[in-house]
Every structure is written in C-alpha cells, then in structure tokens.
Amino acid sequence: MKTPLVSIVIASYNHAAFVQACVQSVLAQDFQDFEIVVTDDGSSDATVERLRALGSPRIDLNVFPENRGACVAMNDAIGRARGR
C-alpha cells in the first residue's frame, strides 16, 4: 500500500451526530492523497457504526473498549498516522 502524503487524525467520543459529516467532508476533497485515522474512545452511541457504514478503505479505525480520554485517543490516532 502506498504511503499517503497527508494523514487526517480524528479522536471521537459519542459523536454519532457529527462523525459522518466530518469524514464525508474529507472524502469529498479534490486532493486525494490522504488517509483518515480515527480512534473511537469507547463511545456508547452509534459513532462506530456510522463510521463503518461509510465503507471507505481510506478510514483506519481503532475502537477502544472503554473511554480512556481525549489525549490518549488522539495520541493513538497520531501514532498510527503514516502521512508526512
């Protein structure tokens, strides 16, 4: 797999109402040399299901089994990012 130029990193917790719009706005960009790295921080709503429903191979999703905090989730996403 080719290494993307840009990594978009997202930490999410109970953002079912917003997460699809967030990711779809990235997917709709003219620039296409990117990956979307998402860490779900143990959401109890439909955040994970909505991310998976997008079905994009550009989304690298990691789901924590319980809430560990925004900093931990963001550091996880950043650590998995492959872009420059």
Backbone torsions as a table, in degrees:
resi	resn	phi	psi	omega
1	MET	NA	134.7	179.7
2	LYS	-69.0	138.4	176.9
3	THR	-74.0	127.7	-179.5
4	PRO	-72.9	153.2	176.2
5	LEU	-71.1	-39.5	-173.6
6	VAL	-125.0	139.6	171.8
7	SER	-115.2	128.0	172.4
8	ILE	-99.6	120.9	-177.5
9	VAL	-109.4	135.0	-176.7
10	ILE	-135.6	126.8	169.5
11	ALA	-105.2	131.4	-175.0
12	SER	-133.9	140.8	174.9
13	TYR	-145.5	114.1	-179.7
14	ASN	52.0	49.0	179.9
15	HIS	-112.5	34.2	-177.9
16	ALA	-55.8	-34.5	-177.7
17	ALA	-70.2	-18.3	-172.4
18	PHE	-123.0	-22.1	-166.4
19	VAL	-65.6	-37.5	179.1
20	GLN	-65.0	-44.2	179.0
21	ALA	-61.8	-39.8	178.3
22	CYS	-59.6	-52.0	-176.6
23	VAL	-70.9	-39.3	178.9
24	GLN	-62.7	-33.2	177.9
25	SER	-65.8	-33.7	175.9
26	VAL	-71.8	-46.3	-178.7
27	LEU	-61.3	-26.4	-177.0
28	ALA	-83.2	-3.1	-177.7
29	GLN	-67.6	150.2	175.0
30	ASP	-66.3	-40.6	177.1
31	PHE	-68.8	129.4	-173.0
32	GLN	-121.9	2.7	-177.8
33	ASP	-89.6	68.9	-175.9
34	PHE	-147.1	165.9	169.4
35	GLU	-128.8	156.5	176.2
36	ILE	-116.9	114.5	-177.3
37	VAL	-106.6	114.5	-175.5
38	VAL	-119.4	134.5	169.0
39	THR	-117.4	120.0	174.1
40	ASP	-90.5	127.0	-173.0
41	ASP	-93.6	53.1	175.1
42	GLY	74.0	37.3	-178.8
43	SER	-57.6	145.7	176.3
44	SER	-107.3	3.5	176.6
45	ASP	-104.9	-157.1	-175.2
46	ALA	-93.0	21.5	-178.2
47	THR	-55.5	-51.1	-176.2
48	VAL	-63.9	-43.2	179.9
49	GLU	-61.9	-39.3	179.9
50	ARG	-69.4	-36.0	175.0
51	LEU	-66.2	-46.2	179.8
52	ARG	-64.3	-32.9	-179.8
53	ALA	-64.4	-23.5	177.8
54	LEU	-65.5	-29.6	173.9
55	GLY	62.7	24.7	-178.8
56	SER	-90.5	130.8	175.7
57	PRO	-69.3	-11.0	177.7
58	ARG	-77.2	-13.9	-178.0
59	ILE	-90.6	119.0	174.9
60	ASP	-103.5	103.8	-173.9
61	LEU	-106.9	129.8	171.5
62	ASN	-120.9	131.8	-176.7
63	VAL	-116.6	118.6	174.0
64	PHE	-76.1	140.8	179.1
65	PRO	-70.4	-22.9	176.2
66	GLU	-145.8	162.1	-179.1
67	ASN	-65.7	127.0	-179.8
68	ARG	-118.9	-5.2	178.4
69	GLY	108.9	149.6	-175.5
70	ALA	-60.0	-41.3	-178.7
71	CYS	-64.6	-41.7	179.5
72	VAL	-64.8	-43.7	180.0
73	ALA	-64.4	-44.4	179.9
74	MET	-65.9	-41.4	177.9
75	ASN	-63.1	-35.4	176.2
76	ASP	-62.7	-47.0	-180.0
77	ALA	-62.7	-46.0	-180.0
78	ILE	-61.2	-40.8	-179.6
79	GLY	-64.2	-25.5	179.7
80	ARG	-92.2	-11.4	-178.0
81	ALA	-64.3	139.0	-178.9
82	ARG	-113.7	-8.6	-178.4
83	GLY	-72.3	165.2	178.6
84	ARG	-79.2	NA	NA
